[in-house]
Amino acid sequence: MGISIRSYARQRDITEGAVRKAVKSGRIPVEADGTIDPAKANVAWERNTSPAQQRKPDSVPAKPAPVPAPANPPPIRQPSQRPAEPESGPVAAGMPNYQMSRAVRETYNAKLTRLDYEERTGKLLNAEDVAKEAFALARRVRDRLLNIPSRMASVLASETDSKTIESMLSQELRIALEELAE
């Protein structure tokens, strides 16, 4: 059995509304009877709350709130026994803690920013644009090369010297490829 939300708020020296908000968002666990186990809640509060949003301690130390002794002390665990929960406390409904989620989000944003920068500086190109341009270039090369036989057929038919035919074909291929390079 734990303590009430109001008692927990006094114990942490925060508002009751802040505790209710933490319970509603799943940052701290609630017992089945609606009370709060201070030990579990403190661990979950530290793990799941952004350090930037936590209040700074007052320069004048406040009078510490009395910590009520638990009605049933936890059993002493033997070294061979494994704890039922992880050392960092329970995770609410399988959700990752705040710091882990924040780190994942920041990593993702950094990667997107890097990609955006590389695209703007010309180091990175859109794959669809590259594919379209490569297809258009390949089509122009194919068309130019397939037009050579129809243009050269009548000229080559009158030639009997193989060196002259080879020279004419080489020259025609070179012209077609130079036109594509422009």
Beta strands, then each sheet from edge to edge (+ up, - down):
end
